[in-house]
Amino acid sequence: MGMHFDINKVSDYITEMVVEIACHKLENVIKDTAYISHVNMLYELYEHEGRLRREEAE
């Protein structure tokens, strides 16, 4: 008695796993991108405030 498996079921399972992993990775990339975008926005506000204060001091 040899092992019998359905190649279509194996292929479907592998496809499902790859899609699940890819979606998880994509979700992390989107979260990281949003975080970096927010940090960049805060830095730009900080720089803008610094310019305004320097102009007011002059």
PDBQT receptor file of N, H, CA, C and O in Angstrom, charges set to zero:
ATOM      1  N   MET A   1       0.838  -1.196   0.000  1.00  0.00    +0.000 N 
ATOM      2  CA  MET A   1       0.000   0.000   0.000  1.00  0.00    +0.000 C 
ATOM      3  C   MET A   1       0.874   1.248   0.000  1.00  0.00    +0.000 C 
ATOM      4  O   MET A   1       1.541   1.545   0.991  1.00  0.00    +0.000 OA
ATOM      5  N   GLY A   2       0.870   1.967  -1.102  1.00  0.00    +0.000 N 
ATOM      6  H   GLY A   2       0.328   1.726  -1.907  1.00  0.00    +0.000 HD
ATOM      7  CA  GLY A   2       1.649   3.196  -1.199  1.00  0.00    +0.000 C 
ATOM      8  C   GLY A   2       0.820   4.390  -0.752  1.00  0.00    +0.000 C 
ATOM      9  O   GLY A   2      -0.401   4.319  -0.618  1.00  0.00    +0.000 OA
ATOM     10  N   MET A   3       1.532   5.488  -0.528  1.00  0.00    +0.000 N 
ATOM     11  H   MET A   3       2.524   5.545  -0.637  1.00  0.00    +0.000 HD
ATOM     12  CA  MET A   3       0.814   6.717  -0.142  1.00  0.00    +0.000 C 
ATOM     13  C   MET A   3       0.077   7.251  -1.359  1.00  0.00    +0.000 C 
ATOM     14  O   MET A   3       0.614   7.278  -2.466  1.00  0.00    +0.000 OA
ATOM     15  N   HIS A   4      -1.137   7.666  -1.142  1.00  0.00    +0.000 N 
ATOM     16  H   HIS A   4      -1.573   7.643  -0.243  1.00  0.00    +0.000 HD
ATOM     17  CA  HIS A   4      -1.912   8.246  -2.229  1.00  0.00    +0.000 C 
ATOM     18  C   HIS A   4      -2.346   9.650  -1.814  1.00  0.00    +0.000 C 
ATOM     19  O   HIS A   4      -2.913   9.836  -0.738  1.00  0.00    +0.000 OA
ATOM     20  N   PHE A   5      -2.084  10.612  -2.653  1.00  0.00    +0.000 N 
ATOM     21  H   PHE A   5      -1.623  10.461  -3.527  1.00  0.00    +0.000 HD
ATOM     22  CA  PHE A   5      -2.553  11.971  -2.357  1.00  0.00    +0.000 C 
ATOM     23  C   PHE A   5      -3.055  12.612  -3.632  1.00  0.00    +0.000 C 
ATOM     24  O   PHE A   5      -2.632  12.270  -4.736  1.00  0.00    +0.000 OA
ATOM     25  N   ASP A   6      -3.941  13.525  -3.455  1.00  0.00    +0.000 N 
ATOM     26  H   ASP A   6      -4.284  13.803  -2.558  1.00  0.00    +0.000 HD
ATOM     27  CA  ASP A   6      -4.528  14.244  -4.584  1.00  0.00    +0.000 C 
ATOM     28  C   ASP A   6      -3.691  15.492  -4.846  1.00  0.00    +0.000 C 
ATOM     29  O   ASP A   6      -3.649  16.396  -4.012  1.00  0.00    +0.000 OA
ATOM     30  N   ILE A   7      -3.032  15.547  -5.985  1.00  0.00    +0.000 N 
ATOM     31  H   ILE A   7      -3.066  14.813  -6.662  1.00  0.00    +0.000 HD
ATOM     32  CA  ILE A   7      -2.156  16.673  -6.305  1.00  0.00    +0.000 C 
ATOM     33  C   ILE A   7      -2.913  18.000  -6.308  1.00  0.00    +0.000 C 
ATOM     34  O   ILE A   7      -2.342  19.035  -5.968  1.00  0.00    +0.000 OA
ATOM     35  N   ASN A   8      -4.182  17.981  -6.686  1.00  0.00    +0.000 N 
ATOM     36  H   ASN A   8      -4.647  17.140  -6.962  1.00  0.00    +0.000 HD
ATOM     37  CA  ASN A   8      -4.977  19.221  -6.675  1.00  0.00    +0.000 C 
ATOM     38  C   ASN A   8      -5.211  19.715  -5.254  1.00  0.00    +0.000 C 
ATOM     39  O   ASN A   8      -5.166  20.918  -4.997  1.00  0.00    +0.000 OA
ATOM     40  N   LYS A   9      -5.461  18.787  -4.328  1.00  0.00    +0.000 N 
ATOM     41  H   LYS A   9      -5.497  17.809  -4.537  1.00  0.00    +0.000 HD
ATOM     42  CA  LYS A   9      -5.659  19.194  -2.928  1.00  0.00    +0.000 C 
ATOM     43  C   LYS A   9      -4.371  19.758  -2.352  1.00  0.00    +0.000 C 
ATOM     44  O   LYS A   9      -4.394  20.756  -1.632  1.00  0.00    +0.000 OA
ATOM     45  N   VAL A  10      -3.250  19.124  -2.666  1.00  0.00    +0.000 N 
ATOM     46  H   VAL A  10      -3.231  18.313  -3.251  1.00  0.00    +0.000 HD
ATOM     47  CA  VAL A  10      -1.956  19.617  -2.184  1.00  0.00    +0.000 C 
ATOM     48  C   VAL A  10      -1.680  20.996  -2.774  1.00  0.00    +0.000 C 
ATOM     49  O   VAL A  10      -1.248  21.903  -2.062  1.00  0.00    +0.000 OA
ATOM     50  N   SER A  11      -1.925  21.154  -4.061  1.00  0.00    +0.000 N 
ATOM     51  H   SER A  11      -2.276  20.417  -4.639  1.00  0.00    +0.000 HD
ATOM     52  CA  SER A  11      -1.709  22.431  -4.730  1.00  0.00    +0.000 C 
ATOM     53  C   SER A  11      -2.602  23.521  -4.131  1.00  0.00    +0.000 C 
ATOM     54  O   SER A  11      -2.146  24.641  -3.901  1.00  0.00    +0.000 OA
ATOM     55  N   ASP A  12      -3.867  23.194  -3.879  1.00  0.00    +0.000 N 
ATOM     56  H   ASP A  12      -4.238  22.284  -4.066  1.00  0.00    +0.000 HD
ATOM     57  CA  ASP A  12      -4.798  24.158  -3.271  1.00  0.00    +0.000 C 
ATOM     58  C   ASP A  12      -4.333  24.554  -1.878  1.00  0.00    +0.000 C 
ATOM     59  O   ASP A  12      -4.407  25.723  -1.499  1.00  0.00    +0.000 OA
ATOM     60  N   TYR A  13      -3.851  23.572  -1.114  1.00  0.00    +0.000 N 
ATOM     61  H   TYR A  13      -3.791  22.622  -1.421  1.00  0.00    +0.000 HD
ATOM     62  CA  TYR A  13      -3.390  23.835   0.250  1.00  0.00    +0.000 C 
ATOM     63  C   TYR A  13      -2.171  24.770   0.214  1.00  0.00    +0.000 C 
ATOM     64  O   TYR A  13      -2.097  25.734   0.976  1.00  0.00    +0.000 OA
ATOM     65  N   ILE A  14      -1.227  24.476  -0.674  1.00  0.00    +0.000 N 
ATOM     66  H   ILE A  14      -1.288  23.693  -1.293  1.00  0.00    +0.000 HD
ATOM     67  CA  ILE A  14      -0.023  25.311  -0.789  1.00  0.00    +0.000 C 
ATOM     68  C   ILE A  14      -0.402  26.725  -1.211  1.00  0.00    +0.000 C 
ATOM     69  O   ILE A  14       0.113  27.697  -0.657  1.00  0.00    +0.000 OA
ATOM     70  N   THR A  15      -1.299  26.847  -2.186  1.00  0.00    +0.000 N 
ATOM     71  H   THR A  15      -1.717  26.058  -2.635  1.00  0.00    +0.000 HD
ATOM     72  CA  THR A  15      -1.757  28.164  -2.643  1.00  0.00    +0.000 C 
ATOM     73  C   THR A  15      -2.399  28.936  -1.494  1.00  0.00    +0.000 C 
ATOM     74  O   THR A  15      -2.144  30.127  -1.314  1.00  0.00    +0.000 OA
ATOM     75  N   GLU A  16      -3.231  28.248  -0.724  1.00  0.00    +0.000 N 
ATOM     76  H   GLU A  16      -3.438  27.281  -0.870  1.00  0.00    +0.000 HD
ATOM     77  CA  GLU A  16      -3.907  28.881   0.418  1.00  0.00    +0.000 C 
ATOM     78  C   GLU A  16      -2.892  29.391   1.438  1.00  0.00    +0.000 C 
ATOM     79  O   GLU A  16      -3.030  30.501   1.951  1.00  0.00    +0.000 OA
ATOM     80  N   MET A  17      -1.878  28.587   1.730  1.00  0.00    +0.000 N 
ATOM     81  H   MET A  17      -1.766  27.685   1.312  1.00  0.00    +0.000 HD
ATOM     82  CA  MET A  17      -0.845  28.986   2.698  1.00  0.00    +0.000 C 
ATOM     83  C   MET A  17      -0.046  30.185   2.176  1.00  0.00    +0.000 C 
ATOM     84  O   MET A  17       0.224  31.124   2.925  1.00  0.00    +0.000 OA
ATOM     85  N   VAL A  18       0.330  30.153   0.899  1.00  0.00    +0.000 N 
ATOM     86  H   VAL A  18       0.111  29.390   0.291  1.00  0.00    +0.000 HD
ATOM     87  CA  VAL A  18       1.109  31.255   0.314  1.00  0.00    +0.000 C 
ATOM     88  C   VAL A  18       0.310  32.553   0.361  1.00  0.00    +0.000 C 
ATOM     89  O   VAL A  18       0.849  33.604   0.708  1.00  0.00    +0.000 OA
ATOM     90  N   VAL A  19      -0.965  32.483   0.013  1.00  0.00    +0.000 N 
ATOM     91  H   VAL A  19      -1.402  31.629  -0.269  1.00  0.00    +0.000 HD
ATOM     92  CA  VAL A  19      -1.820  33.675   0.031  1.00  0.00    +0.000 C 
ATOM     93  C   VAL A  19      -1.952  34.206   1.458  1.00  0.00    +0.000 C 
ATOM     94  O   VAL A  19      -1.884  35.414   1.684  1.00  0.00    +0.000 OA
ATOM     95  N   GLU A  20      -2.138  33.307   2.412  1.00  0.00    +0.000 N 
ATOM     96  H   GLU A  20      -2.193  32.326   2.229  1.00  0.00    +0.000 HD
ATOM     97  CA  GLU A  20      -2.279  33.722   3.816  1.00  0.00    +0.000 C 
ATOM     98  C   GLU A  20      -1.010  34.415   4.303  1.00  0.00    +0.000 C 
ATOM     99  O   GLU A  20      -1.079  35.460   4.950  1.00  0.00    +0.000 OA
ATOM    100  N   ILE A  21       0.139  33.840   3.996  1.00  0.00    +0.000 N 
ATOM    101  H   ILE A  21       0.195  32.991   3.471  1.00  0.00    +0.000 HD
ATOM    102  CA  ILE A  21       1.417  34.436   4.407  1.00  0.00    +0.000 C 
ATOM    103  C   ILE A  21       1.623  35.778   3.712  1.00  0.00    +0.000 C 
ATOM    104  O   ILE A  21       2.038  36.748   4.347  1.00  0.00    +0.000 OA
ATOM    105  N   ALA A  22       1.334  35.841   2.411  1.00  0.00    +0.000 N 
ATOM    106  H   ALA A  22       0.996  35.053   1.895  1.00  0.00    +0.000 HD
ATOM    107  CA  ALA A  22       1.513  37.085   1.661  1.00  0.00    +0.000 C 
ATOM    108  C   ALA A  22       0.606  38.190   2.209  1.00  0.00    +0.000 C 
ATOM    109  O   ALA A  22       1.033  39.337   2.336  1.00  0.00    +0.000 OA
ATOM    110  N   CYS A  23      -0.621  37.853   2.526  1.00  0.00    +0.000 N 
ATOM    111  H   CYS A  23      -0.968  36.921   2.423  1.00  0.00    +0.000 HD
ATOM    112  CA  CYS A  23      -1.558  38.851   3.080  1.00  0.00    +0.000 C 
ATOM    113  C   CYS A  23      -1.063  39.355   4.426  1.00  0.00    +0.000 C 
ATOM    114  O   CYS A  23      -1.147  40.549   4.714  1.00  0.00    +0.000 OA
ATOM    115  N   HIS A  24      -0.547  38.448   5.251  1.00  0.00    +0.000 N 
ATOM    116  H   HIS A  24      -0.479  37.478   5.017  1.00  0.00    +0.000 HD
ATOM    117  CA  HIS A  24      -0.021  38.831   6.563  1.00  0.00    +0.000 C 
ATOM    118  C   HIS A  24       1.170  39.773   6.399  1.00  0.00    +0.000 C 
ATOM    119  O   HIS A  24       1.271  40.789   7.087  1.00  0.00    +0.000 OA
ATOM    120  N   LYS A  25       2.067  39.425   5.483  1.00  0.00    +0.000 N 
ATOM    121  H   LYS A  25       1.986  38.600   4.924  1.00  0.00    +0.000 HD
ATOM    122  CA  LYS A  25       3.244  40.269   5.232  1.00  0.00    +0.000 C 
ATOM    123  C   LYS A  25       2.811  41.633   4.703  1.00  0.00    +0.000 C 
ATOM    124  O   LYS A  25       3.335  42.660   5.134  1.00  0.00    +0.000 OA
ATOM    125  N   LEU A  26       1.852  41.647   3.766  1.00  0.00    +0.000 N 
ATOM    126  H   LEU A  26       1.426  40.813   3.416  1.00  0.00    +0.000 HD
ATOM    127  CA  LEU A  26       1.371  42.899   3.192  1.00  0.00    +0.000 C 
ATOM    128  C   LEU A  26       0.745  43.774   4.274  1.00  0.00    +0.000 C 
ATOM    129  O   LEU A  26       0.956  44.987   4.296  1.00  0.00    +0.000 OA
ATOM    130  N   GLU A  27      -0.020  43.162   5.165  1.00  0.00    +0.000 N 
ATOM    131  H   GLU A  27      -0.191  42.177   5.147  1.00  0.00    +0.000 HD
ATOM    132  CA  GLU A  27      -0.636  43.907   6.267  1.00  0.00    +0.000 C 
ATOM    133  C   GLU A  27       0.446  44.565   7.119  1.00  0.00    +0.000 C 
ATOM    134  O   GLU A  27       0.306  45.722   7.517  1.00  0.00    +0.000 OA
ATOM    135  N   ASN A  28       1.519  43.834   7.399  1.00  0.00    +0.000 N 
ATOM    136  H   ASN A  28       1.632  42.894   7.076  1.00  0.00    +0.000 HD
ATOM    137  CA  ASN A  28       2.620  44.403   8.193  1.00  0.00    +0.000 C 
ATOM    138  C   ASN A  28       3.306  45.540   7.462  1.00  0.00    +0.000 C 
ATOM    139  O   ASN A  28       3.657  46.549   8.074  1.00  0.00    +0.000 OA
ATOM    140  N   VAL A  29       3.502  45.389   6.164  1.00  0.00    +0.000 N 
ATOM    141  H   VAL A  29       3.218  44.570   5.667  1.00  0.00    +0.000 HD
ATOM    142  CA  VAL A  29       4.140  46.451   5.372  1.00  0.00    +0.000 C 
ATOM    143  C   VAL A  29       3.269  47.706   5.395  1.00  0.00    +0.000 C 
ATOM    144  O   VAL A  29       3.780  48.816   5.536  1.00  0.00    +0.000 OA
ATOM    145  N   ILE A  30       1.958  47.530   5.256  1.00  0.00    +0.000 N 
ATOM    146  H   ILE A  30       1.543  46.628   5.141  1.00  0.00    +0.000 HD
ATOM    147  CA  ILE A  30       1.045  48.678   5.274  1.00  0.00    +0.000 C 
ATOM    148  C   ILE A  30       1.086  49.370   6.640  1.00  0.00    +0.000 C 
ATOM    149  O   ILE A  30       1.129  50.598   6.715  1.00  0.00    +0.000 OA
ATOM    150  N   LYS A  31       1.072  48.587   7.708  1.00  0.00    +0.000 N 
ATOM    151  H   LYS A  31       1.036  47.589   7.647  1.00  0.00    +0.000 HD
ATOM    152  CA  LYS A  31       1.155  49.174   9.057  1.00  0.00    +0.000 C 
ATOM    153  C   LYS A  31       2.468  49.925   9.249  1.00  0.00    +0.000 C 
ATOM    154  O   LYS A  31       2.477  51.036   9.779  1.00  0.00    +0.000 OA
ATOM    155  N   ASP A  32       3.581  49.322   8.817  1.00  0.00    +0.000 N 
ATOM    156  H   ASP A  32       3.574  48.420   8.386  1.00  0.00    +0.000 HD
ATOM    157  CA  ASP A  32       4.888  49.974   8.946  1.00  0.00    +0.000 C 
ATOM    158  C   ASP A  32       4.938  51.262   8.134  1.00  0.00    +0.000 C 
ATOM    159  O   ASP A  32       5.477  52.267   8.597  1.00  0.00    +0.000 OA
ATOM    160  N   THR A  33       4.383  51.237   6.930  1.00  0.00    +0.000 N 
ATOM    161  H   THR A  33       3.945  50.421   6.553  1.00  0.00    +0.000 HD
ATOM    162  CA  THR A  33       4.370  52.417   6.075  1.00  0.00    +0.000 C 
ATOM    163  C   THR A  33       3.551  53.540   6.713  1.00  0.00    +0.000 C 
ATOM    164  O   THR A  33       3.958  54.701   6.690  1.00  0.00    +0.000 OA
ATOM    165  N   ALA A  34       2.403  53.192   7.278  1.00  0.00    +0.000 N 
ATOM    166  H   ALA A  34       2.072  52.248   7.297  1.00  0.00    +0.000 HD
ATOM    167  CA  ALA A  34       1.567  54.194   7.946  1.00  0.00    +0.000 C 
ATOM    168  C   ALA A  34       2.309  54.786   9.141  1.00  0.00    +0.000 C 
ATOM    169  O   ALA A  34       2.249  55.994   9.371  1.00  0.00    +0.000 OA
ATOM    170  N   TYR A  35       3.005  53.945   9.901  1.00  0.00    +0.000 N 
ATOM    171  H   TYR A  35       3.054  52.964   9.715  1.00  0.00    +0.000 HD
ATOM    172  CA  TYR A  35       3.768  54.420  11.064  1.00  0.00    +0.000 C 
ATOM    173  C   TYR A  35       4.856  55.398  10.629  1.00  0.00    +0.000 C 
ATOM    174  O   TYR A  35       5.003  56.473  11.210  1.00  0.00    +0.000 OA
ATOM    175  N   ILE A  36       5.612  55.020   9.607  1.00  0.00    +0.000 N 
ATOM    176  H   ILE A  36       5.493  54.147   9.135  1.00  0.00    +0.000 HD
ATOM    177  CA  ILE A  36       6.689  55.881   9.115  1.00  0.00    +0.000 C 
ATOM    178  C   ILE A  36       6.118  57.192   8.579  1.00  0.00    +0.000 C 
ATOM    179  O   ILE A  36       6.710  58.254   8.770  1.00  0.00    +0.000 OA
ATOM    180  N   SER A  37       4.986  57.119   7.919  1.00  0.00    +0.000 N 
ATOM    181  H   SER A  37       4.504  56.256   7.764  1.00  0.00    +0.000 HD
ATOM    182  CA  SER A  37       4.336  58.317   7.402  1.00  0.00    +0.000 C 
ATOM    183  C   SER A  37       3.958  59.260   8.537  1.00  0.00    +0.000 C 
ATOM    184  O   SER A  37       4.142  60.472   8.430  1.00  0.00    +0.000 OA
ATOM    185  N   HIS A  38       3.430  58.705   9.623  1.00  0.00    +0.000 N 
ATOM    186  H   HIS A  38       3.281  57.720   9.710  1.00  0.00    +0.000 HD
ATOM    187  CA  HIS A  38       3.054  59.536  10.773  1.00  0.00    +0.000 C 
ATOM    188  C   HIS A  38       4.279  60.153  11.428  1.00  0.00    +0.000 C 
ATOM    189  O   HIS A  38       4.249  61.321  11.813  1.00  0.00    +0.000 OA
ATOM    190  N   VAL A  39       5.350  59.391  11.559  1.00  0.00    +0.000 N 
ATOM    191  H   VAL A  39       5.374  58.442  11.246  1.00  0.00    +0.000 HD
ATOM    192  CA  VAL A  39       6.583  59.920  12.143  1.00  0.00    +0.000 C 
ATOM    193  C   VAL A  39       7.105  61.065  11.274  1.00  0.00    +0.000 C 
ATOM    194  O   VAL A  39       7.536  62.099  11.786  1.00  0.00    +0.000 OA
ATOM    195  N   ASN A  40       7.061  60.868   9.956  1.00  0.00    +0.000 N 
ATOM    196  H   ASN A  40       6.712  60.028   9.541  1.00  0.00    +0.000 HD
ATOM    197  CA  ASN A  40       7.523  61.905   9.035  1.00  0.00    +0.000 C 
ATOM    198  C   ASN A  40       6.675  63.171   9.188  1.00  0.00    +0.000 C 
ATOM    199  O   ASN A  40       7.206  64.281   9.188  1.00  0.00    +0.000 OA
ATOM    200  N   MET A  41       5.364  63.000   9.316  1.00  0.00    +0.000 N 
ATOM    201  H   MET A  41       4.933  62.097   9.315  1.00  0.00    +0.000 HD
ATOM    202  CA  MET A  41       4.471  64.142   9.473  1.00  0.00    +0.000 C 
ATOM    203  C   MET A  41       4.788  64.894  10.775  1.00  0.00    +0.000 C 
ATOM    204  O   MET A  41       4.819  66.125  10.790  1.00  0.00    +0.000 OA
ATOM    205  N   LEU A  42       5.022  64.158  11.857  1.00  0.00    +0.000 N 
ATOM    206  H   LEU A  42       4.997  63.158  11.845  1.00  0.00    +0.000 HD
ATOM    207  CA  LEU A  42       5.366  64.797  13.130  1.00  0.00    +0.000 C 
ATOM    208  C   LEU A  42       6.682  65.568  13.017  1.00  0.00    +0.000 C 
ATOM    209  O   LEU A  42       6.809  66.671  13.549  1.00  0.00    +0.000 OA
ATOM    210  N   TYR A  43       7.652  64.985  12.326  1.00  0.00    +0.000 N 
ATOM    211  H   TYR A  43       7.549  64.089  11.894  1.00  0.00    +0.000 HD
ATOM    212  CA  TYR A  43       8.935  65.664  12.147  1.00  0.00    +0.000 C 
ATOM    213  C   TYR A  43       8.761  66.947  11.343  1.00  0.00    +0.000 C 
ATOM    214  O   TYR A  43       9.361  67.970  11.670  1.00  0.00    +0.000 OA
ATOM    215  N   GLU A  44       7.942  66.898  10.293  1.00  0.00    +0.000 N 
ATOM    216  H   GLU A  44       7.454  66.066  10.027  1.00  0.00    +0.000 HD
ATOM    217  CA  GLU A  44       7.696  68.096   9.491  1.00  0.00    +0.000 C 
ATOM    218  C   GLU A  44       7.018  69.185  10.324  1.00  0.00    +0.000 C 
ATOM    219  O   GLU A  44       7.350  70.362  10.186  1.00  0.00    +0.000 OA
ATOM    220  N   LEU A  45       6.070  68.804  11.187  1.00  0.00    +0.000 N 
ATOM    221  H   LEU A  45       5.800  67.847  11.299  1.00  0.00    +0.000 HD
ATOM    222  CA  LEU A  45       5.434  69.784  12.082  1.00  0.00    +0.000 C 
ATOM    223  C   LEU A  45       6.456  70.388  13.042  1.00  0.00    +0.000 C 
ATOM    224  O   LEU A  45       6.445  71.593  13.296  1.00  0.00    +0.000 OA
ATOM    225  N   TYR A  46       7.332  69.549  13.568  1.00  0.00    +0.000 N 
ATOM    226  H   TYR A  46       7.341  68.571  13.362  1.00  0.00    +0.000 HD
ATOM    227  CA  TYR A  46       8.388  70.009  14.474  1.00  0.00    +0.000 C 
ATOM    228  C   TYR A  46       9.302  71.007  13.769  1.00  0.00    +0.000 C 
ATOM    229  O   TYR A  46       9.631  72.054  14.327  1.00  0.00    +0.000 OA
ATOM    230  N   GLU A  47       9.709  70.684  12.549  1.00  0.00    +0.000 N 
ATOM    231  H   GLU A  47       9.442  69.833  12.096  1.00  0.00    +0.000 HD
ATOM    232  CA  GLU A  47      10.561  71.588  11.774  1.00  0.00    +0.000 C 
ATOM    233  C   GLU A  47       9.837  72.904  11.488  1.00  0.00    +0.000 C 
ATOM    234  O   GLU A  47      10.437  73.974  11.591  1.00  0.00    +0.000 OA
ATOM    235  N   HIS A  48       8.571  72.836  11.135  1.00  0.00    +0.000 N 
ATOM    236  H   HIS A  48       8.083  71.968  11.051  1.00  0.00    +0.000 HD
ATOM    237  CA  HIS A  48       7.778  74.026  10.843  1.00  0.00    +0.000 C 
ATOM    238  C   HIS A  48       7.684  74.919  12.081  1.00  0.00    +0.000 C 
ATOM    239  O   HIS A  48       7.855  76.135  11.989  1.00  0.00    +0.000 OA
ATOM    240  N   GLU A  49       7.414  74.317  13.229  1.00  0.00    +0.000 N 
ATOM    241  H   GLU A  49       7.275  73.329  13.304  1.00  0.00    +0.000 HD
ATOM    242  CA  GLU A  49       7.343  75.085  14.483  1.00  0.00    +0.000 C 
ATOM    243  C   GLU A  49       8.675  75.761  14.771  1.00  0.00    +0.000 C 
ATOM    244  O   GLU A  49       8.719  76.921  15.180  1.00  0.00    +0.000 OA
ATOM    245  N   GLY A  50       9.751  75.032  14.555  1.00  0.00    +0.000 N 
ATOM    246  H   GLY A  50       9.716  74.090  14.223  1.00  0.00    +0.000 HD
ATOM    247  CA  GLY A  50      11.088  75.599  14.793  1.00  0.00    +0.000 C 
ATOM    248  C   GLY A  50      11.335  76.805  13.906  1.00  0.00    +0.000 C 
ATOM    249  O   GLY A  50      11.879  77.809  14.366  1.00  0.00    +0.000 OA
ATOM    250  N   ARG A  51      10.939  76.722  12.628  1.00  0.00    +0.000 N 
ATOM    251  H   ARG A  51      10.497  75.907  12.254  1.00  0.00    +0.000 HD
ATOM    252  CA  ARG A  51      11.108  77.861  11.719  1.00  0.00    +0.000 C 
ATOM    253  C   ARG A  51      10.283  79.057  12.190  1.00  0.00    +0.000 C 
ATOM    254  O   ARG A  51      10.764  80.190  12.191  1.00  0.00    +0.000 OA
ATOM    255  N   LEU A  52       9.010  78.790  12.599  1.00  0.00    +0.000 N 
ATOM    256  H   LEU A  52       8.620  77.869  12.598  1.00  0.00    +0.000 HD
ATOM    257  CA  LEU A  52       8.167  79.877  13.073  1.00  0.00    +0.000 C 
ATOM    258  C   LEU A  52       8.750  80.558  14.298  1.00  0.00    +0.000 C 
ATOM    259  O   LEU A  52       8.730  81.785  14.397  1.00  0.00    +0.000 OA
ATOM    260  N   ARG A  53       9.265  79.776  15.226  1.00  0.00    +0.000 N 
ATOM    261  H   ARG A  53       9.281  78.779  15.146  1.00  0.00    +0.000 HD
ATOM    262  CA  ARG A  53       9.859  80.352  16.440  1.00  0.00    +0.000 C 
ATOM    263  C   ARG A  53      11.105  81.176  16.114  1.00  0.00    +0.000 C 
ATOM    264  O   ARG A  53      11.318  82.246  16.685  1.00  0.00    +0.000 OA
ATOM    265  N   ARG A  54      11.925  80.670  15.193  1.00  0.00    +0.000 N 
ATOM    266  H   ARG A  54      11.753  79.801  14.729  1.00  0.00    +0.000 HD
ATOM    267  CA  ARG A  54      13.130  81.436  14.812  1.00  0.00    +0.000 C 
ATOM    268  C   ARG A  54      12.734  82.763  14.157  1.00  0.00    +0.000 C 
ATOM    269  O   ARG A  54      13.351  83.798  14.407  1.00  0.00    +0.000 OA
ATOM    270  N   GLU A  55      11.698  82.715  13.317  1.00  0.00    +0.000 N 
ATOM    271  H   GLU A  55      11.196  81.874  13.114  1.00  0.00    +0.000 HD
ATOM    272  CA  GLU A  55      11.244  83.946  12.651  1.00  0.00    +0.000 C 
ATOM    273  C   GLU A  55      10.688  84.935  13.667  1.00  0.00    +0.000 C 
ATOM    274  O   GLU A  55      10.926  86.138  13.557  1.00  0.00    +0.000 OA
ATOM    275  N   GLU A  56       9.943  84.434  14.661  1.00  0.00    +0.000 N 
ATOM    276  H   GLU A  56       9.749  83.457  14.750  1.00  0.00    +0.000 HD
ATOM    277  CA  GLU A  56       9.397  85.320  15.690  1.00  0.00    +0.000 C 
ATOM    278  C   GLU A  56      10.489  85.918  16.548  1.00  0.00    +0.000 C 
ATOM    279  O   GLU A  56      10.374  87.059  16.996  1.00  0.00    +0.000 OA
ATOM    280  N   ALA A  57      11.545  85.165  16.783  1.00  0.00    +0.000 N 
ATOM    281  H   ALA A  57      11.638  84.238  16.420  1.00  0.00    +0.000 HD
ATOM    282  CA  ALA A  57      12.655  85.661  17.620  1.00  0.00    +0.000 C 
ATOM    283  C   ALA A  57      13.461  86.752  16.915  1.00  0.00    +0.000 C 
ATOM    284  O   ALA A  57      14.080  87.592  17.567  1.00  0.00    +0.000 OA
ATOM    285  N   GLU A  58      13.450  86.736  15.583  1.00  0.00    +0.000 N 
ATOM    286  H   GLU A  58      12.947  86.053  15.053  1.00  0.00    +0.000 HD
ATOM    287  CA  GLU A  58      14.243  87.735  14.834  1.00  0.00    +0.000 C 
ATOM    288  C   GLU A  58      13.610  89.110  14.843  1.00  0.00    +0.000 C 
ATOM    289  O   GLU A  58      14.157  90.046  14.259  1.00  0.00    +0.000 OA
TER     290      GLU A  58
